[in-house]
Amino acid sequence: MKFRPLTPRDLANYVATHEWQGRAGAYAIQGVGASLVERIEGDYLNVVGVPGALLIRLLATRFAGVYGYG
């Protein structure tokens, strides 16, 4: 994940939203924080917090046949 170049005004506006509070990394890509991001390399769900494809693979391995996986 790479932030775009941010100005002091950009940062002040984002801080004023209070969206950063209680967030890992102090931003929420699924909210206003998306306006700060230039690009994502890899899985969007990793940025949000859950690597979906990996989670499904692990669950399918651990619980073969459950939920139609494995």
Secondary structure, DSSP 8 states (H G I E B T S, - for coil): -EE----HHHHHHHHHHTTTTT-GGG--TTTGGGGGEEE--S-HHHHHT--HHHHHHHHHHHTTTGGG--
